């Protein structure tokens, strides 16, 4: 039986200040996943979200809940917060 998998590529190229490399990064990651070295993912296993709302991100993560393997990549502005009970990564998305 084959495993079920989902790749979710999230990018926010338009969040100020704009980062033009985000779109390139997302395309490169997708091409890698499609390659033999990247696991030969099928195109229908990869979802690309560009400048998504937080609701769109939540919906994709929820849809991947029952997959055997989930790969999530975030490109854009963000930060990692550690200390005083925090250990989280934050990515900035547009509010729509």
C-alpha positions as CSV (number, residue, x, y, z in Angstrom):
1,X,0.0,0.0,0.0
2,X,1.4,3.4,-1.0
3,X,1.8,6.1,1.6
4,X,-0.3,9.2,1.2
5,X,1.6,12.5,1.3
6,X,1.1,16.2,0.9
7,X,3.6,19.0,0.3
8,X,2.4,22.5,1.2
9,X,4.6,25.3,-0.1
10,X,3.8,28.6,1.5
11,X,5.3,31.9,0.3
12,X,4.6,35.6,1.0
13,X,6.5,37.5,-1.6
14,X,4.3,40.6,-1.3
15,X,4.6,41.2,2.4
16,X,6.5,44.5,2.9
17,X,9.4,44.8,2.3
18,X,8.9,42.6,-0.7
19,X,11.2,39.7,-1.2
20,X,11.5,38.8,-4.9
21,X,13.4,35.6,-4.2
22,X,10.4,34.0,-2.5
23,X,8.7,33.0,-5.8
24,X,12.0,31.6,-7.0
25,X,12.5,29.6,-3.8
26,X,9.0,28.1,-4.0
27,X,9.6,27.1,-7.7
28,X,12.9,25.6,-6.9
29,X,11.5,23.6,-3.9
30,X,8.7,22.3,-6.1
31,X,11.0,21.2,-8.9
32,X,13.2,19.5,-6.3
33,X,10.2,17.6,-4.9
34,X,9.2,16.5,-8.4
35,X,12.7,15.2,-9.1
36,X,13.9,11.7,-8.3
37,X,16.4,13.1,-5.7
38,X,13.5,15.0,-4.0
39,X,11.3,12.0,-3.7
40,X,9.5,12.0,-7.1
41,X,6.4,13.6,-5.8
42,X,3.4,13.8,-8.1
43,X,2.2,17.3,-9.0
44,X,-1.2,16.6,-7.4
45,X,0.6,16.0,-4.1
46,X,2.0,19.5,-4.0
47,X,0.0,22.6,-3.1
48,X,1.6,26.1,-3.6
49,X,0.1,29.0,-1.7
50,X,1.4,32.5,-2.7
51,X,0.4,35.4,-0.5
52,X,-2.3,33.2,1.2
53,X,-4.6,34.4,3.9
54,X,-4.2,32.7,7.3
55,X,-7.5,30.9,6.6
56,X,-6.1,29.4,3.4
57,X,-3.1,28.2,5.3
58,X,-5.2,26.7,8.0
59,X,-7.5,25.0,5.4
60,X,-4.5,23.3,3.7
61,X,-3.0,22.1,6.9
62,X,-6.4,20.7,8.0
63,X,-6.8,18.9,4.6
64,X,-3.4,17.3,5.2
65,X,-4.3,16.1,8.6
66,X,-4.8,12.4,7.7
67,X,-1.9,12.1,5.3
68,X,0.9,9.7,6.3
69,X,3.6,12.3,5.5
70,X,3.4,16.1,5.3
71,X,6.1,18.4,4.1
72,X,5.6,22.2,4.8
73,X,7.9,24.8,3.4
74,X,7.6,28.5,4.3
75,X,9.4,31.2,2.3
76,X,9.2,34.9,3.2
77,X,9.5,37.1,6.3
78,X,9.2,35.5,9.7
79,X,11.0,34.8,12.9
80,X,11.7,32.1,15.4
81,X,10.8,33.0,19.0
82,X,12.4,31.2,21.9
83,X,12.2,31.9,25.6
84,X,9.7,32.2,28.5
85,X,7.7,29.2,27.4
86,X,8.0,30.1,23.7
87,X,9.4,27.9,21.0
88,X,7.6,28.8,17.8
89,X,8.1,29.9,14.3
90,X,6.0,32.8,12.9
91,X,5.5,33.5,9.2
92,X,3.8,36.8,8.2
93,X,0.9,36.5,5.9
94,X,-1.5,39.0,4.4
95,X,-4.7,39.8,6.2
96,X,-7.6,39.6,3.7
